[in-house]
Amino acid sequence: MLTILGFAMIATFLVLIMTKKMSPIAALVLIPALFCVAVGQGAKLGDYVIDGVGNLAPTAAMLMFAIVYFGVMIDVGLFDPIVRGILRFCKADPMRIVVGTAVLAAIVSLDGDGSTTFMITVSAMYPLYKRLKMSLVVMTGVAATANGVMNTLPWGGPTARAATALKLDASEIFVPMIPALAVGLLAVFLLSYVLGLRERKRLGMLTLDEALVREPEQETVLAGAGTGASGGDRLRKGSAASGTGSADLTEDDDEEDEEEFKGLDPNRSTLRPKLYWFNAGLTIALLTAMIMELMPIPVLFLLGAALALTVNFPHMPDQRARIAAHADNVLNVSGMVFAAAVFTGVLTGTGMVENMADWVVGAVPDAMGPHMAIVTGLLSLPLTYFMSNDGFYFGVVPVLAEAGAAHGVSPLEIARASLAGQALHMSSPLVPAVYVLVGMAKVEFGDHTRFTVKWAVLTSLVVLGAGILFGTI
């Protein structure tokens, strides 16, 4: 019964947010509360929620201060050269911009933290997407999928969890998987190229000068410039240039475009050009300390935000103004994390996760025993989407490894196969970082899910197939 109710709760949640019948925050809170009552454990709801909040409180604190920190860095102009450099490289070509998004997300993912990756990627790329009227779900989908592949780095989390759960060396798991993961990353770049071509066909291309000087209130049609642009490939204010748009493509009004495109404004009052190298050094030091685990990440961002505010905006009114400017993002993201704590708390506390995992493992036929590594790779897609990495790697993977061992399958193969689903995992509603991504990009979570899941599943299958082909799985 708990197994059925667990799957029903997850399905209900996904349907409601994807059809936009409920907001993600409301669904994350109310749906698990109702199902907790349905399983007869309503009296323990408070305990489950407190446990969930306690587990996610450090993550929420980290996100709150990280948003303030990177928000201040955007205000003072730290990322302006990156934005301008990417635009010059991309030459206002939507295809190049989408590919640039994938490359930037992959590079920044080397720090091992998804939230930081999404903050930096969105900060750099959002102004370009807004100015050229590109689909924001393309940006979030490409960034999430690229980060998912890179999340398999030993310091990213999943590899370390698999090594700990099966008592293996992380390098023995990760190093043989590098070729397969490289193929997965290439698949993401190919995907970004294809999606970029679609955006180019929809919007056309501008010259660099046209993109930089275009006024937000401009209502005229700009002729596409450069090779590959024609009279039919034109960029219209607030509408697609072709009829190929779908629900995957988000639309924003003119006022929001005028308000949000400030990333390339060279005259905004918050710029601190004299402090550029201080801010760059502070950011590098912060990321280095995070990778080296000198202090807990929430503490690092708390100290970093306080120092950035104090140095860049020494006057109290200016500090309050900067905090207020980013309060909307802070509230949305931290609120979503605490709401997710209700969902995870009920799933774990009621025993739904454990029963669901046992049912899935038990449903595997004995004849599949010799192929348990492949089974693990396939199961990693839905299970890491519907469960936390901790639940999957510490609750399910050991059981799969034990079943595989009975048929002569090495625990190393099980561990490597378990990494295949990470491209999909990074868009799971149970991953706090995804709310940073959609929140900063101002994309509805349901829109992101509908657009991204199919591509993330395909990328995960590419990783799994490459691992089988190279003989590491």
Disulfide bonds with the S-S distance in Angstrom:
none
